[in-house]
Amino acid sequence: MCRNITTLRGLEPPATDEEITAAALQFVRKVTGVTKVSDATREPVEQATQEITDIVTRLLDALPERRQPPKTVPPLRRAEVQERIAQRIKEREEHERMHELGVAHTH
């Protein structure tokens, strides 16, 4: 888990819903210490993430524009992060396919 939450105010183009939700989830994980969501933590983590997403969205809409864009690029806008996400999705789809086919594999 990253130590810092990226600044979303002043991005061009503006922060997407996905970027705001990712920052909210990162905040929830950091303050709760929940690094992997389980069945026991799923509902409260998802609820808190949604509430924080809503608050941050309203906050970003209410603040005046920045004179300068943020110095750091949000993770979801970085090529290497997009590649990791694509790889995880590919691996997850392959894993699910193996389950569907009944192919023996390790977890």
VMD Tcl script that builds the backbone (N, CA, C; Angstrom):
set m [mol new atoms 321]
animate dup $m
set s [atomselect $m all]
$s set {name element resname resid chain x y z} {
  {N N MET 1 A 0.848 -1.176 0.000}
  {CA C MET 1 A 0.000 0.000 0.000}
  {C C MET 1 A 0.892 1.237 0.000}
  {N N CYS 2 A 0.523 2.206 -0.809}
  {CA C CYS 2 A 1.282 3.451 -0.871}
  {C C CYS 2 A 1.150 4.234 0.428}
  {N N ARG 3 A 2.134 5.028 0.709}
  {CA C ARG 3 A 2.115 5.846 1.916}
  {C C ARG 3 A 1.418 7.170 1.692}
  {N N ASN 4 A 1.371 7.623 0.453}
  {CA C ASN 4 A 0.823 8.936 0.158}
  {C C ASN 4 A -0.403 8.833 -0.728}
  {N N ILE 5 A -1.338 9.732 -0.482}
  {CA C ILE 5 A -2.494 9.850 -1.344}
  {C C ILE 5 A -2.205 11.020 -2.278}
  {N N THR 6 A -2.350 10.810 -3.570}
  {CA C THR 6 A -2.012 11.805 -4.568}
  {C C THR 6 A -3.019 12.953 -4.572}
  {N N THR 7 A -2.531 14.156 -4.801}
  {CA C THR 7 A -3.389 15.336 -4.913}
  {C C THR 7 A -4.226 15.221 -6.180}
  {N N LEU 8 A -5.531 15.399 -6.048}
  {CA C LEU 8 A -6.438 15.299 -7.181}
  {C C LEU 8 A -6.936 16.656 -7.655}
  {N N ARG 9 A -6.859 17.650 -6.806}
  {CA C ARG 9 A -7.339 18.987 -7.162}
  {C C ARG 9 A -6.397 19.617 -8.187}
  {N N GLY 10 A -6.967 20.150 -9.253}
  {CA C GLY 10 A -6.181 20.860 -10.253}
  {C C GLY 10 A -5.661 20.008 -11.385}
  {N N LEU 11 A -6.078 18.754 -11.450}
  {CA C LEU 11 A -5.623 17.897 -12.546}
  {C C LEU 11 A -6.274 18.333 -13.848}
  {N N GLU 12 A -5.541 18.144 -14.933}
  {CA C GLU 12 A -6.067 18.386 -16.278}
  {C C GLU 12 A -5.873 17.119 -17.087}
  {N N PRO 13 A -6.899 16.462 -17.526}
  {CA C PRO 13 A -8.294 16.725 -17.223}
  {C C PRO 13 A -8.594 16.469 -15.746}
  {N N PRO 14 A -9.743 16.958 -15.264}
  {CA C PRO 14 A -10.076 16.806 -13.847}
  {C C PRO 14 A -10.081 15.347 -13.397}
  {N N ALA 15 A -9.946 15.153 -12.104}
  {CA C ALA 15 A -9.947 13.797 -11.519}
  {C C ALA 15 A -11.224 13.062 -11.911}
  {N N THR 16 A -11.052 11.804 -12.256}
  {CA C THR 16 A -12.199 10.975 -12.629}
  {C C THR 16 A -12.822 10.374 -11.375}
  {N N ASP 17 A -14.019 9.833 -11.528}
  {CA C ASP 17 A -14.674 9.144 -10.414}
  {C C ASP 17 A -13.808 7.977 -9.935}
  {N N GLU 18 A -13.187 7.283 -10.879}
  {CA C GLU 18 A -12.329 6.143 -10.542}
  {C C GLU 18 A -11.117 6.593 -9.708}
  {N N GLU 19 A -10.514 7.721 -10.057}
  {CA C GLU 19 A -9.363 8.238 -9.301}
  {C C GLU 19 A -9.778 8.673 -7.897}
  {N N ILE 20 A -10.936 9.306 -7.797}
  {CA C ILE 20 A -11.421 9.741 -6.479}
  {C C ILE 20 A -11.734 8.528 -5.614}
  {N N THR 21 A -12.381 7.521 -6.177}
  {CA C THR 21 A -12.692 6.301 -5.430}
  {C C THR 21 A -11.421 5.578 -5.003}
  {N N ALA 22 A -10.419 5.526 -5.871}
  {CA C ALA 22 A -9.145 4.876 -5.528}
  {C C ALA 22 A -8.473 5.597 -4.363}
  {N N ALA 23 A -8.502 6.930 -4.366}
  {CA C ALA 23 A -7.916 7.696 -3.268}
  {C C ALA 23 A -8.693 7.462 -1.976}
  {N N ALA 24 A -10.028 7.403 -2.079}
  {CA C ALA 24 A -10.855 7.155 -0.895}
  {C C ALA 24 A -10.562 5.776 -0.314}
  {N N LEU 25 A -10.455 4.762 -1.174}
  {CA C LEU 25 A -10.144 3.408 -0.703}
  {C C LEU 25 A -8.759 3.367 -0.060}
  {N N GLN 26 A -7.810 4.062 -0.652}
  {CA C GLN 26 A -6.459 4.103 -0.086}
  {C C GLN 26 A -6.497 4.730 1.306}
  {N N PHE 27 A -7.270 5.798 1.467}
  {CA C PHE 27 A -7.418 6.449 2.770}
  {C C PHE 27 A -8.042 5.486 3.777}
  {N N VAL 28 A -9.114 4.818 3.390}
  {CA C VAL 28 A -9.787 3.876 4.290}
  {C C VAL 28 A -8.840 2.756 4.692}
  {N N ARG 29 A -8.104 2.207 3.755}
  {CA C ARG 29 A -7.147 1.139 4.071}
  {C C ARG 29 A -6.069 1.626 5.040}
  {N N LYS 30 A -5.599 2.846 4.811}
  {CA C LYS 30 A -4.532 3.382 5.654}
  {C C LYS 30 A -5.005 3.582 7.087}
  {N N VAL 31 A -6.166 4.221 7.275}
  {CA C VAL 31 A -6.608 4.538 8.630}
  {C C VAL 31 A -7.128 3.319 9.374}
  {N N THR 32 A -7.578 2.287 8.638}
  {CA C THR 32 A -8.092 1.092 9.309}
  {C C THR 32 A -7.052 -0.013 9.446}
  {N N GLY 33 A -6.024 0.036 8.628}
  {CA C GLY 33 A -5.044 -1.047 8.640}
  {C C GLY 33 A -5.512 -2.264 7.870}
  {N N VAL 34 A -6.631 -2.156 7.170}
  {CA C VAL 34 A -7.156 -3.256 6.365}
  {C C VAL 34 A -6.469 -3.209 5.010}
  {N N THR 35 A -5.567 -4.152 4.772}
  {CA C THR 35 A -4.852 -4.153 3.501}
  {C C THR 35 A -5.542 -5.037 2.476}
  {N N LYS 36 A -6.215 -6.079 2.931}
  {CA C LYS 36 A -6.988 -6.947 2.040}
  {C C LYS 36 A -8.398 -7.033 2.590}
  {N N VAL 37 A -9.360 -6.730 1.737}
  {CA C VAL 37 A -10.751 -6.761 2.158}
  {C C VAL 37 A -11.203 -8.212 2.232}
  {N N SER 38 A -11.803 -8.575 3.368}
  {CA C SER 38 A -12.335 -9.920 3.563}
  {C C SER 38 A -13.854 -9.833 3.648}
  {N N ASP 39 A -14.503 -10.970 3.790}
  {CA C ASP 39 A -15.956 -10.965 3.947}
  {C C ASP 39 A -16.365 -10.186 5.193}
  {N N ALA 40 A -15.552 -10.245 6.237}
  {CA C ALA 40 A -15.869 -9.558 7.489}
  {C C ALA 40 A -15.700 -8.042 7.388}
  {N N THR 41 A -14.830 -7.587 6.497}
  {CA C THR 41 A -14.559 -6.144 6.400}
  {C C THR 41 A -15.157 -5.491 5.159}
  {N N ARG 42 A -15.647 -6.302 4.222}
  {CA C ARG 42 A -16.105 -5.779 2.930}
  {C C ARG 42 A -17.162 -4.683 3.064}
  {N N GLU 43 A -18.237 -4.933 3.768}
  {CA C GLU 43 A -19.336 -3.962 3.842}
  {C C GLU 43 A -18.913 -2.641 4.484}
  {N N PRO 44 A -18.273 -2.648 5.666}
  {CA C PRO 44 A -17.891 -1.353 6.241}
  {C C PRO 44 A -16.840 -0.615 5.414}
  {N N VAL 45 A -15.925 -1.335 4.786}
  {CA C VAL 45 A -14.904 -0.685 3.954}
  {C C VAL 45 A -15.551 -0.072 2.722}
  {N N GLU 46 A -16.449 -0.816 2.069}
  {CA C GLU 46 A -17.114 -0.283 0.880}
  {C C GLU 46 A -17.993 0.917 1.231}
  {N N GLN 47 A -18.692 0.850 2.367}
  {CA C GLN 47 A -19.546 1.965 2.774}
  {C C GLN 47 A -18.709 3.209 3.071}
  {N N ALA 48 A -17.626 3.045 3.827}
  {CA C ALA 48 A -16.760 4.177 4.153}
  {C C ALA 48 A -16.130 4.753 2.883}
  {N N THR 49 A -15.696 3.887 1.986}
  {CA C THR 49 A -15.094 4.348 0.733}
  {C C THR 49 A -16.095 5.168 -0.080}
  {N N GLN 50 A -17.342 4.701 -0.146}
  {CA C GLN 50 A -18.363 5.441 -0.898}
  {C C GLN 50 A -18.641 6.790 -0.255}
  {N N GLU 51 A -18.743 6.822 1.073}
  {CA C GLU 51 A -19.003 8.089 1.760}
  {C C GLU 51 A -17.862 9.084 1.554}
  {N N ILE 52 A -16.633 8.604 1.651}
  {CA C ILE 52 A -15.474 9.481 1.453}
  {C C ILE 52 A -15.401 9.935 -0.004}
  {N N THR 53 A -15.716 9.055 -0.941}
  {CA C THR 53 A -15.752 9.425 -2.357}
  {C C THR 53 A -16.741 10.565 -2.579}
  {N N ASP 54 A -17.921 10.442 -1.991}
  {CA C ASP 54 A -18.939 11.488 -2.134}
  {C C ASP 54 A -18.465 12.816 -1.548}
  {N N ILE 55 A -17.853 12.750 -0.368}
  {CA C ILE 55 A -17.356 13.961 0.297}
  {C C ILE 55 A -16.256 14.620 -0.531}
  {N N VAL 56 A -15.312 13.831 -1.013}
  {CA C VAL 56 A -14.200 14.379 -1.796}
  {C C VAL 56 A -14.709 14.970 -3.112}
  {N N THR 57 A -15.669 14.314 -3.740}
  {CA C THR 57 A -16.238 14.846 -4.980}
  {C C THR 57 A -16.855 16.215 -4.736}
  {N N ARG 58 A -17.642 16.336 -3.674}
  {CA C ARG 58 A -18.249 17.636 -3.354}
  {C C ARG 58 A -17.178 18.668 -3.019}
  {N N LEU 59 A -16.175 18.258 -2.281}
  {CA C LEU 59 A -15.093 19.160 -1.903}
  {C C LEU 59 A -14.349 19.680 -3.129}
  {N N LEU 60 A -13.969 18.789 -4.027}
  {CA C LEU 60 A -13.249 19.209 -5.237}
  {C C LEU 60 A -14.100 20.142 -6.093}
  {N N ASP 61 A -15.411 19.890 -6.138}
  {CA C ASP 61 A -16.304 20.772 -6.899}
  {C C ASP 61 A -16.420 22.148 -6.256}
  {N N ALA 62 A -16.320 22.224 -4.922}
  {CA C ALA 62 A -16.520 23.481 -4.200}
  {C C ALA 62 A -15.268 24.355 -4.145}
  {N N LEU 63 A -14.098 23.748 -4.250}
  {CA C LEU 63 A -12.852 24.513 -4.141}
  {C C LEU 63 A -12.578 25.311 -5.414}
  {N N PRO 64 A -11.913 26.471 -5.273}
  {CA C PRO 64 A -11.534 27.223 -6.476}
  {C C PRO 64 A -10.450 26.472 -7.249}
  {N N GLU 65 A -10.313 26.832 -8.523}
  {CA C GLU 65 A -9.288 26.182 -9.350}
  {C C GLU 65 A -7.902 26.524 -8.826}
  {N N ARG 66 A -6.972 25.602 -9.046}
  {CA C ARG 66 A -5.572 25.834 -8.666}
  {C C ARG 66 A -4.878 26.652 -9.737}
  {N N ARG 67 A -3.895 27.392 -9.316}
  {CA C ARG 67 A -3.092 28.155 -10.282}
  {C C ARG 67 A -2.092 27.245 -10.988}
  {N N GLN 68 A -1.621 26.239 -10.273}
  {CA C GLN 68 A -0.632 25.292 -10.808}
  {C C GLN 68 A -1.181 23.875 -10.640}
  {N N PRO 69 A -0.924 23.003 -11.596}
  {CA C PRO 69 A -1.357 21.612 -11.417}
  {C C PRO 69 A -0.517 20.942 -10.326}
  {N N PRO 70 A -1.010 19.834 -9.769}
  {CA C PRO 70 A -0.224 19.110 -8.768}
  {C C PRO 70 A 1.111 18.652 -9.350}
  {N N LYS 71 A 2.109 18.483 -8.478}
  {CA C LYS 71 A 3.449 18.087 -8.924}
  {C C LYS 71 A 3.535 16.608 -9.273}
  {N N THR 72 A 2.670 15.806 -8.679}
  {CA C THR 72 A 2.723 14.370 -8.932}
  {C C THR 72 A 1.552 13.939 -9.804}
  {N N VAL 73 A 1.784 12.903 -10.574}
  {CA C VAL 73 A 0.753 12.341 -11.440}
  {C C VAL 73 A 0.041 11.240 -10.656}
  {N N PRO 74 A -1.294 11.263 -10.633}
  {CA C PRO 74 A -2.016 10.208 -9.915}
  {C C PRO 74 A -1.671 8.830 -10.463}
  {N N PRO 75 A -1.654 7.831 -9.599}
  {CA C PRO 75 A -1.272 6.484 -10.035}
  {C C PRO 75 A -2.061 5.967 -11.237}
  {N N LEU 76 A -3.374 6.203 -11.271}
  {CA C LEU 76 A -4.167 5.671 -12.379}
  {C C LEU 76 A -3.850 6.326 -13.712}
  {N N ARG 77 A -3.036 7.373 -13.706}
  {CA C ARG 77 A -2.623 8.028 -14.954}
  {C C ARG 77 A -1.208 7.622 -15.360}
  {N N ARG 78 A -0.595 6.735 -14.600}
  {CA C ARG 78 A 0.774 6.291 -14.904}
  {C C ARG 78 A 0.730 5.000 -15.714}
  {N N ALA 79 A 1.527 4.947 -16.760}
  {CA C ALA 79 A 1.533 3.781 -17.658}
  {C C ALA 79 A 1.864 2.497 -16.917}
  {N N GLU 80 A 2.861 2.543 -16.021}
  {CA C GLU 80 A 3.264 1.313 -15.335}
  {C C GLU 80 A 2.159 0.783 -14.423}
  {N N VAL 81 A 1.364 1.680 -13.864}
  {CA C VAL 81 A 0.246 1.250 -13.013}
  {C C VAL 81 A -0.843 0.633 -13.886}
  {N N GLN 82 A -1.142 1.249 -15.016}
  {CA C GLN 82 A -2.135 0.700 -15.934}
  {C C GLN 82 A -1.719 -0.691 -16.423}
  {N N GLU 83 A -0.425 -0.884 -16.648}
  {CA C GLU 83 A 0.079 -2.200 -17.068}
  {C C GLU 83 A -0.128 -3.232 -15.964}
  {N N ARG 84 A 0.167 -2.850 -14.698}
  {CA C ARG 84 A -0.040 -3.770 -13.571}
  {C C ARG 84 A -1.515 -4.129 -13.420}
  {N N ILE 85 A -2.388 -3.141 -13.569}
  {CA C ILE 85 A -3.821 -3.390 -13.467}
  {C C ILE 85 A -4.264 -4.349 -14.567}
  {N N ALA 86 A -3.814 -4.111 -15.790}
  {CA C ALA 86 A -4.171 -4.979 -16.913}
  {C C ALA 86 A -3.669 -6.402 -16.679}
  {N N GLN 87 A -2.471 -6.542 -16.129}
  {CA C GLN 87 A -1.907 -7.864 -15.854}
  {C C GLN 87 A -2.726 -8.588 -14.787}
  {N N ARG 88 A -3.115 -7.869 -13.723}
  {CA C ARG 88 A -3.938 -8.473 -12.666}
  {C C ARG 88 A -5.279 -8.937 -13.212}
  {N N ILE 89 A -5.889 -8.112 -14.058}
  {CA C ILE 89 A -7.171 -8.484 -14.652}
  {C C ILE 89 A -7.010 -9.736 -15.507}
  {N N LYS 90 A -5.945 -9.772 -16.304}
  {CA C LYS 90 A -5.677 -10.930 -17.154}
  {C C LYS 90 A -5.480 -12.189 -16.309}
  {N N GLU 91 A -4.691 -12.081 -15.227}
  {CA C GLU 91 A -4.450 -13.229 -14.358}
  {C C GLU 91 A -5.726 -13.678 -13.673}
  {N N ARG 92 A -6.549 -12.724 -13.218}
  {CA C ARG 92 A -7.809 -13.067 -12.551}
  {C C ARG 92 A -8.744 -13.783 -13.520}
  {N N GLU 93 A -8.830 -13.277 -14.763}
  {CA C GLU 93 A -9.685 -13.915 -15.765}
  {C C GLU 93 A -9.206 -15.326 -16.079}
  {N N GLU 94 A -7.896 -15.506 -16.188}
  {CA C GLU 94 A -7.339 -16.834 -16.448}
  {C C GLU 94 A -7.626 -17.768 -15.282}
  {N N HIS 95 A -7.495 -17.277 -14.070}
  {CA C HIS 95 A -7.763 -18.084 -12.868}
  {C C HIS 95 A -9.236 -18.517 -12.845}
  {N N GLU 96 A -10.130 -17.590 -13.125}
  {CA C GLU 96 A -11.558 -17.915 -13.151}
  {C C GLU 96 A -11.865 -18.914 -14.252}
  {N N ARG 97 A -11.196 -18.771 -15.391}
  {CA C ARG 97 A -11.379 -19.718 -16.490}
  {C C ARG 97 A -10.956 -21.118 -16.091}
  {N N MET 98 A -9.857 -21.217 -15.356}
  {CA C MET 98 A -9.393 -22.526 -14.888}
  {C C MET 98 A -10.427 -23.157 -13.951}
  {N N HIS 99 A -11.046 -22.339 -13.099}
  {CA C HIS 99 A -12.103 -22.855 -12.224}
  {C C HIS 99 A -13.275 -23.368 -13.053}
  {N N GLU 100 A -13.685 -22.585 -14.046}
  {CA C GLU 100 A -14.816 -22.968 -14.887}
  {C C GLU 100 A -14.554 -24.273 -15.630}
  {N N LEU 101 A -13.312 -24.460 -16.066}
  {CA C LEU 101 A -12.943 -25.679 -16.799}
  {C C LEU 101 A -12.636 -26.842 -15.878}
  {N N GLY 102 A -12.533 -26.575 -14.598}
  {CA C GLY 102 A -12.209 -27.633 -13.645}
  {C C GLY 102 A -10.748 -28.070 -13.705}
  {N N VAL 103 A -9.882 -27.180 -14.162}
  {CA C VAL 103 A -8.455 -27.480 -14.284}
  {C C VAL 103 A -7.796 -27.323 -12.912}
  {N N ALA 104 A -6.998 -28.313 -12.521}
  {CA C ALA 104 A -6.278 -28.244 -11.256}
  {C C ALA 104 A -5.242 -27.136 -11.338}
  {N N HIS 105 A -5.142 -26.368 -10.256}
  {CA C HIS 105 A -4.177 -25.277 -10.195}
  {C C HIS 105 A -3.936 -24.920 -8.741}
  {N N THR 106 A -2.967 -24.063 -8.517}
  {CA C THR 106 A -2.663 -23.637 -7.142}
  {C C THR 106 A -3.213 -22.241 -6.901}
  {N N HIS 107 A -3.395 -21.938 -5.629}
  {CA C HIS 107 A -3.890 -20.596 -5.242}
  {C C HIS 107 A -2.793 -19.847 -4.563}
}
mol reanalyze $m
mol bondsrecalc $m
mol representation Tube
mol addrep $m
